[in-house]
Amino acid sequence: MITSRRGFTIVELLIVIVVIAILAAISIVAYNGVQQRARDSQRSSDIAAIKKALELYRIDNGGYPRCGANGPYIAGSATGNTVCTVTGLSQLYGTYLSPSLKDPINTNGYIYQYAAGFRNNQNGCGTQDSSDNYILGAKFETTGNVPSYNCWSITGLNYKDGTNN
């Protein structure tokens, strides 16, 4: 008497494995894109919070904070016009900004940059002047609807915001 064995053939098993592998690859790629967009969304939210903090600081102190110096940047004074990281603006933290505010990746390439006493010009880069303006820079991972900005190329920033920009 012949007994038949029930089970899957090797071809059927291979087809199932290939289908699962394809679905896994698609899921991983989609998941990475979602993560990047989520981090960029956090960056947009952080930039908005930084802008709000800068405006509140200006109202209370008569100007925007300077990098590496105490006190606000005063229009007409050319001192203190340097680029720094937002985390270096200790005047903002505690009163105007949450101490936990930082880029979602928080590595050297992904940081928020700030410069006081700059205005926009024709080529899209900030021009140092004696105005009471500032520029904020950030690096976004996706470039879909991001305003192009590569003037602070030393840090690879690709986003610009601020006053008079």
C-alpha positions in Angstrom: 0.0 0.0 0.0 1.3 3.4 -1.0 0.8 6.3 1.4 0.8 9.8 0.2 2.7 12.5 2.2 1.1 15.8 2.7 3.2 19.0 2.7 4.6 21.8 0.7 6.9 21.3 -2.2 10.2 23.2 -2.3 8.9 25.4 -5.1 5.9 26.5 -3.0 8.2 27.3 -0.1 10.6 29.3 -2.2 7.7 31.3 -3.7 6.4 32.2 -0.2 9.9 33.2 1.0 10.4 35.4 -2.1 7.1 37.1 -1.6 7.9 37.7 2.1 11.3 39.1 1.2 9.8 41.6 -1.3 7.2 42.8 1.1 9.9 43.2 3.8 12.1 45.3 1.5 9.2 47.5 0.5 8.3 48.0 4.2 11.8 49.0 5.2 12.2 51.5 2.4 8.8 53.1 3.2 9.6 53.1 6.9 12.9 55.0 6.4 11.2 57.7 4.3 8.6 58.1 7.0 11.3 58.5 9.7 13.1 61.2 7.6 9.9 63.2 7.1 9.1 62.9 10.8 12.5 64.2 11.8 12.1 67.1 9.2 8.7 67.9 10.7 10.3 68.1 14.1 12.9 70.4 12.7 10.2 72.7 11.3 8.5 72.7 14.6 11.8 73.5 16.3 12.6 76.4 13.9 9.2 77.9 14.7 9.9 77.6 18.5 13.3 79.2 18.0 11.8 82.1 16.0 9.2 82.6 18.7 11.9 82.6 21.4 14.0 85.0 19.4 11.0 87.4 19.1 10.2 87.2 22.8 13.9 87.8 23.6 13.9 90.9 21.3 10.8 92.3 23.0 12.4 91.9 26.4 15.9 93.0 25.6 15.7 95.4 22.7 17.4 93.2 20.1 18.3 89.6 19.1 20.9 87.7 21.0 24.5 87.8 19.8 26.7 84.8 19.4 29.5 84.5 22.0 28.6 87.8 23.7 26.3 88.8 26.5 23.3 91.1 25.8 21.3 91.6 22.7 22.4 92.6 19.2 21.7 96.3 18.8 20.9 97.6 15.3 23.7 99.9 14.2 26.4 98.0 16.0 28.6 95.7 13.9 29.8 93.7 16.8 28.8 90.2 17.6 27.8 89.3 14.0 29.0 85.7 13.9 27.4 82.4 13.1 26.8 80.0 16.0 24.7 77.0 17.0 21.4 77.7 18.6 22.4 75.6 21.6 25.2 78.2 22.1 22.6 80.9 22.8 22.4 80.3 26.5 20.4 83.5 26.9 17.4 81.8 25.3 17.3 78.6 27.3 15.2 78.3 30.4 13.2 81.5 29.9 12.4 81.4 26.2 13.3 77.9 25.0 13.1 74.4 26.4 16.6 73.1 27.4 15.7 69.8 25.6 15.4 71.5 22.2 17.8 69.9 19.8 17.9 68.4 16.3 16.4 64.9 16.2 19.6 63.4 15.0 21.8 65.8 17.0 25.1 65.1 15.3 27.6 67.6 13.9 25.9 67.7 10.5 22.5 68.2 11.9 22.4 71.3 14.1 20.5 74.6 14.1 22.7 77.6 13.2 22.0 81.2 14.0 23.4 84.5 12.9 22.4 88.0 14.1 22.9 91.1 12.0 22.4 89.5 8.6 19.8 90.3 5.9 18.9 88.5 2.7 20.4 89.5 -0.6 20.0 88.6 -4.3 21.9 85.4 -4.3 20.0 83.9 -1.4 22.9 84.2 1.1 22.8 86.4 4.1 24.8 89.7 4.0 26.3 91.0 7.2 25.0 94.5 7.9 24.0 96.6 10.9 20.3 95.6 10.6 18.3 94.1 13.5 17.7 90.8 11.5 18.8 87.2 11.9 19.1 84.1 9.9 18.4 80.5 11.1 19.8 77.6 9.3 19.1 73.9 9.5 19.8 70.7 7.6 16.7 68.8 6.4 17.0 65.2 5.2 14.3 65.5 2.6 14.3 68.4 0.2 10.7 68.3 -1.0 9.3 71.7 0.1 12.5 73.0 1.8 13.7 76.5 0.9 17.1 76.0 -0.7 20.0 77.4 1.4 23.6 76.3 1.1 25.5 79.4 2.1 26.8 78.0 5.3 28.2 75.1 3.4 30.7 74.2 6.2 27.9 72.5 8.0 25.9 71.4 4.9 22.8 73.3 5.8 20.0 73.4 3.3 17.3 75.4 5.0 17.0 79.1 5.8 14.6 81.1 7.8 14.6 84.3 9.8 13.7 87.9 9.5 13.8 89.9 6.2 14.5 86.6 4.4 
